[in-house]
């Protein structure tokens, strides 16, 4: 069993087991969550394949399985299912237990506008850096969508994301080379800002934020459409 697979398995085992908890009943979200995970995964995997081809990043065969599809190890494909599932489980658990753990509409709007402005500046100043441009452009898009989202899911997500970052940092630090001899996923620093937390490129935090928020927004949209029917 590869290190990459072990990291994914350890991330999802507890959320999957607790999905049937009588209080949370997270399994009831599957009919909305799983389609959103798969649809959003298609978008991110397409860019993953393209950026891997450009050598913006790559994968260390020492730490992943021999099953490789379109230059991506099977673990990388699973990443876009496992990590959103585990993270949204954590988000929902926090929201259910701490319903007031959220920002006001005014504060959330100001933060969103500031993040859009910062992302726009970073894109403008780093157009030659493929990873930075991709991440901050994606951030602008998801933040704009959330700004006009009537459910205001971002008000709570700003708070829950701070908690989600704890396991994210643990997993991603190992993936990018902390605590092991070589990184599982290597990055071409000429294509990013070159700023790292531990061994994690700063862009990865924006990557996680946009991936999870897109999933939450789409899941909520599917729920609303279902109720409308």
RAQUIDA-V752564 format. One record per residue. SS is DSSP state (alpha for helix, beta for strand, coil for the rest). OMEGA is omega in degrees with one decimal (999 if undefined). D_FIRST is the distance of its C-alpha to the first C-alpha in Angstrom with 1 decimal. Layout:
ss;omega;d_first
SS;OMEGA;D_FIRST
SS;OMEGA;D_FIRST
This chain:
ss;omega;d_first
coil;-175.9;0.0
coil;177.2;3.8
alpha;-179.7;6.7
alpha;179.9;8.5
alpha;178.4;6.6
alpha;178.7;6.9
alpha;178.5;10.4
alpha;-178.5;11.2
alpha;179.6;10.4
alpha;179.7;12.4
alpha;-170.6;15.0
alpha;-174.6;15.8
alpha;-177.8;15.5
alpha;176.4;18.9
alpha;-179.8;20.7
alpha;-179.8;19.8
alpha;-177.8;20.9
alpha;178.4;24.0
coil;-178.4;24.9
coil;175.7;27.0
coil;-174.0;28.9
coil;-177.9;32.5
coil;-176.1;33.8
coil;-179.0;31.5
coil;-176.2;30.8
alpha;-179.6;28.4
alpha;178.3;27.5
alpha;178.0;31.0
alpha;-173.4;29.9
alpha;-175.5;27.4
alpha;175.0;30.2
alpha;-173.9;31.0
alpha;-176.0;27.7
alpha;175.2;25.4
alpha;180.0;27.9
alpha;178.4;28.4
alpha;-177.8;24.7
alpha;-179.6;24.4
alpha;179.0;27.7
alpha;178.9;27.0
alpha;179.7;23.6
alpha;178.8;25.5
alpha;-175.9;27.7
alpha;178.7;25.0
alpha;178.1;22.8
alpha;177.8;26.0
alpha;177.7;26.6
alpha;179.4;23.1
alpha;-178.0;23.4
alpha;-177.8;26.9
alpha;173.6;26.2
alpha;177.7;23.3
alpha;179.6;25.8
coil;-177.3;28.2
coil;172.6;25.9
coil;171.6;26.4
beta;179.1;22.7
beta;-171.5;19.7
beta;-178.2;16.0
coil;-176.5;14.6
alpha;179.3;12.6
alpha;-172.0;11.3
alpha;175.6;9.2
coil;-176.0;8.3
coil;-180.0;7.5
coil;179.3;10.6
coil;-176.5;11.9
beta;179.2;14.8
beta;179.8;17.8
coil;178.6;21.0
coil;175.9;19.4
beta;175.0;16.9
beta;-177.4;13.1
alpha;178.5;12.2
alpha;179.2;10.9
alpha;175.1;14.4
alpha;-179.6;16.0
alpha;179.8;14.3
alpha;-174.5;15.5
alpha;173.1;19.0
alpha;-174.4;18.6
alpha;-174.5;16.5
alpha;174.2;18.4
alpha;-179.8;21.8
alpha;-178.0;21.3
alpha;-176.9;20.4
alpha;-179.9;23.1
alpha;171.6;25.8
alpha;179.9;25.2
alpha;177.7;25.9
alpha;-178.1;28.9
alpha;179.9;30.3
alpha;-179.9;29.9
alpha;-179.0;31.8
alpha;-178.8;34.5
alpha;-177.3;35.1
alpha;-177.1;35.5
coil;-172.9;37.3
coil;-180.0;39.3
coil;180.0;41.4
coil;-176.3;38.6
coil;178.1;39.6
coil;173.3;41.8
coil;179.4;45.2
alpha;-177.6;45.8
alpha;-179.4;47.8
alpha;180.0;45.3
alpha;179.6;42.4
alpha;179.0;44.6
alpha;178.8;45.5
alpha;-179.7;41.9
alpha;179.8;41.0
alpha;177.9;43.9
alpha;179.5;43.2
alpha;176.8;39.6
alpha;-179.8;40.8
alpha;179.2;43.4
alpha;179.6;41.0
alpha;179.0;38.5
alpha;177.8;41.4
alpha;-178.8;42.6
alpha;176.5;39.2
alpha;-177.5;38.8
alpha;-176.4;42.4
alpha;-174.5;42.0
coil;-178.7;38.7
coil;-179.3;39.0
coil;-178.4;37.8
coil;-171.4;34.4
alpha;-176.7;32.2
alpha;179.4;29.6
alpha;-179.9;32.3
alpha;179.6;34.5
alpha;-174.7;31.8
alpha;-175.1;30.7
alpha;173.3;34.3
alpha;177.6;35.6
alpha;177.3;33.1
alpha;178.5;34.0
alpha;-178.5;37.6
alpha;-176.5;37.1
alpha;178.2;35.2
alpha;176.4;37.7
alpha;178.0;40.6
alpha;-178.2;39.3
alpha;-179.4;38.8
alpha;-178.5;42.3
coil;-179.7;43.9
coil;-174.7;41.6
coil;-179.5;43.9
coil;178.0;41.3
coil;-179.4;40.9
alpha;-177.0;37.2
alpha;179.2;36.9
alpha;177.5;39.2
alpha;-177.2;36.6
alpha;176.1;33.6
alpha;-179.2;35.0
alpha;-177.5;34.8
alpha;180.0;31.5
alpha;178.1;29.8
alpha;176.7;30.7
alpha;179.2;28.6
alpha;-179.6;25.7
alpha;-177.6;25.7
alpha;175.9;24.6
alpha;178.7;21.0
alpha;-179.5;21.1
alpha;179.5;22.0
alpha;-178.6;19.4
alpha;-174.5;16.5
alpha;176.7;18.3
alpha;177.5;19.4
alpha;-179.8;16.0
alpha;-176.6;15.3
coil;169.5;18.6
coil;176.8;18.3
coil;172.3;19.6
coil;176.1;18.5
coil;-173.8;16.3
coil;-177.2;17.8
coil;178.5;17.4
coil;171.7;16.9
coil;176.6;13.9
beta;178.4;16.9
beta;-177.9;20.2
beta;173.9;23.6
coil;-173.6;26.9
alpha;176.7;29.3
alpha;-179.0;32.2
alpha;176.0;31.1
coil;-175.1;30.9
coil;-179.8;33.2
coil;178.5;31.6
coil;-176.9;31.6
beta;168.9;28.5
beta;-164.4;27.8
coil;175.6;25.6
coil;-175.0;23.6
beta;174.5;23.7
beta;-176.3;26.3
coil;178.5;29.0
alpha;-177.8;28.6
alpha;178.6;25.2
alpha;174.6;27.2
alpha;177.8;29.4
alpha;-179.3;26.5
alpha;-178.9;25.1
alpha;-177.6;28.6
alpha;179.8;29.6
alpha;-177.1;26.4
alpha;-179.1;26.8
alpha;175.6;30.6
alpha;179.4;30.7
alpha;179.4;28.6
alpha;-179.8;30.9
alpha;-179.6;34.0
alpha;177.8;33.0
alpha;179.6;32.0
alpha;178.2;35.4
alpha;178.8;37.2
alpha;177.8;35.8
alpha;-179.4;36.9
alpha;178.8;40.3
alpha;179.5;40.7
alpha;-179.9;39.8
alpha;-179.7;42.3
alpha;178.9;44.9
coil;999;44.7
